[in-house]
Amino acid sequence: MATDDKILIRVEHLTKVYGNGSIVALSDCNLAVERGEVVAVIGPSGSGKSTLLRSLNLLETPTSGAVYFEGTNLADKNVNIDLHRRRMGMVFQHFNLFPHKTVKQNITMAPVKLKVLPAAQANRRAEELLARIGLSDKANEYPAMLSGGQKQRIAIVRALAMNPDVMLFDEPTSALDPEMVGEVLDLMKSLAQAGMTMVIVTHEMGFAREVASRVVFMADGAILEEGTPAEIFDHPKDPRLQDFLSKVL
């Protein structure tokens, strides 16, 4: 077990139920994410992957259990969750860019509004990030003028503009046409190589095998197995995982 100073996120006995307990989305989940780690969460549809991810920054409020981020229990009602979310970048399936704002305005809005960066510095940061992903020429265009892959890369850059300590990805390529998936995965690979801590819900098994330092398998709201990519993909132990991999690989 890693020492606490290495652990960025720790989930303890996390449970989420709906409908007076008739629907169990998460069942006694326990997970630790170390700084610099890339954790891929895989499993069948409806297994609780996105609910777990969204619970990490309390977009889903746990029914019971704890979510510690940098030592603070975010599930504590006395915690100012907005302050902690600033250090947790979130990327969704459907981009969520503001259509009436230019690309650069989308990137600079949060850092300036939340007084993380002054406007001039936020603009420089946006220009640096756009150059990094090869989209400097799109700075003054609107989201409607971009391809799906470009929109998702902008959404990632927008989250990076806040200088987060961790990036959370909720199936970031599932809404993309197949030919656009690669450009988004390439950007995520470069983030992993740069040491960014990431938790990624994904259906891209090849990406999980190549990039993740650890893979977590979920089914029926529970974490059934976790290990290195080699352990999960080449030597799966849990029968549900074996069955899942036989269908997706």
N, C-alpha and C positions, 0 to 999 in steps of 0.2 A: 504493500500500500504506500502510495506517495505521501510525503509529508504535506501538511496543510498549506505551507507557503508555495508549494508547486501546483496546488489544485486551484483552478480558477472558478469552477462551478462544481457544486456537490448537490445531488438530488437524494433525499432520504425519504423512503416510504411514501412516495408521491402517489396519490389516488385522486381520480377525477370521475365523478358519477353524475349522470343526468337523470331527469325524470323520477325524482324521489328514490334514486338508487336502482331503477330498472335497467339503465344503460351504464355499463362500466367502461369508460374510455381508457382509464389508466388504473392499473391494479398493483399497488405496492412496488413502485419502480424505484430502483436505486442506481445511481450513476455518478461517476466522478470524471471530470474533464480537466486534464492538466494544461498548464500554459504551453503553448506551442503545438498542442496536439490537434490532429485532424480526425474527428470522429464522424464516421458515416453511419447513419441509421437506416437500416433496410427492413423490409418486411412486406407482407401482402397489403393491399388496400384495406383500410378500416382497422388496421392493427394498432393504431394509437400513435404512430410516428409523429404526425404533425401536431397532435395534442401535446405530446411530450415536449417537442421543440417550442411550441408557443407558451408552454408553462415556464420555460426557462427565463423568460422576461415578463411573465405574468400577463401576457395577452389572453391566456386561459388562467383563471383563478383556481388553484387546487382545492379540492374538497377537503383533503387532509394531507399532511406531510410537509416537508420543508424544501426550499430551493435556496441554497447558499451561493451567493456571487461575491467573490472577493471577501468572504468571511461574514457577509451580512445575509440574514434570512429575508429574502424578498417577500415571502408569504406573511411576514409580520405586518399587521395592519398599521403599525406606527412608522413604517419605512416609507420614505418618499420615493416611490418606484420610478418616477420620471427622471430623477437624478441618476439612477443606476442604468436606466435604459439608454442614456446618452453614450454609455461605454459598451453597449451591446448593439452592434449593427444587425439589422434584420432585412433579409431579401426574400420576397414572396414569389409565388408562381406568376402573378400577373402584374409585375413591374410597379404599379401604383405611382407612376409619375404624374405630376400635375400637368394636365394638357394645355393650360393657359400660360404656363411658364416655359421659357426657353430651357435648353439643356443646362446651360451654366446656372440659370436661376434655380433650377431644380436642385443642383448640387450645393449651391451656396446658401440656400434659404435657411436650413436648420442651423448650421454653425453661426450664422449672423443673428438669427432670431433668438437663439438660446444663449447668445453672447459667449460662445465658445471661441470664436475668432472675429476680429474686426473685419469689416467688409473688404478692404483692400487685400488683407491676408487670405480671406476666404476665396477671393477671386483668383489669387495666385495659386492657391491649393487646387482649385477646380481646373485651372489651366494645366497644372502639372499632372493631375490625374487623367485628364482627357488625352494629354500627350502620351501618357504611359499606355493607354489602351488604343492609341491610334485613331482617336475620334476628335482631334482638335478642330477639324473643319465643321463639326456639328455643334459647336458651342452656342451659336445663336439661332439654331433651328428649334422647332417645336417637336414634341414626341410623335405627333401624327406623321411626321416626315421620316421617321426612323423605321428600320426593320425590327422584327421582334428580338433578334439577337443583339442589335444595337441598344434597344430599350433596356434589355436586361443587364447589359454591361454598364449602362448609365446608372441603373438602379443600384448596382454593386458599388460603383464609384461614389454615388450619393451617400451610401452608408459609410464608406471609407473616409469621406470628408470630415466625419466627426471624430476621426482617430480612435476607433473603438478598440477595446481590449479583446473582444471576441466577435466573430461574425456567425450569425445564425442563418442558414439557408433552408427554405421550405420548398423542396422540389423545384429548384430554380430553372430547370430546363423542360419541365413537363408541358408547358404551354407553347413551346417553340416548335417550328417546323424542323424536321430532322437535319437539314443542311445548316441550320443556325446553332445547333447544340454545341458543336465543336468550339466555336469562338468563345462561348461563355465558359465552357469547361477549361479551356486554355487559360483564361484569366484566373479562374479559381485555382488552377495548378500553380500559377505564378505566385499567388497569395500564400499558398501552402509552402512553397519553396522559400518564401521570404520570412516564414516563421509565424504567420498569423494563426491564432487559435480559431478553429472552425468546427461547428457542429452542422452536419449536412444531412437532411432527409433527402434521399435520392433513389431513383429507380435505375440509375446508370451503374450497373454492376462492374463494368470495366473500369470506370472512373474510381469507384470505391476501392477496387483491388489495387489500382495504381497509386492513388494519392493518399488514401486514409492511413493513419498510423494505427487506428483501431476501428473495428466494425461491430456495430450493435444490431442484433436481430430481434425484432419485436413481432408478436402475434397476440391477438386477443387482449390487447392493452397491457401486456407484460413483456419485460425484457427476458427472453428465454436463453440467449447465449451472446457472449461478446468475446472478442479476441483479435489477434492480428488478422490482416487479410488472408494470409496463408492458412491460418487456423480455421477461419470461417469458411473460406471457399474451397479449400483442398481437403480439410479434415473436419467437416461439420459433425457435431455430436448429437444435437437435439433432432428428433425425428421430424418436427415441424420445419426446422431449417433445411434438413435434407430434402424434404418434399418441395419446399419453396425453391430451392436452388435447381432441382430437377426440372422445374417448369420455366425458369427464367434464364438459365445458362445454355 
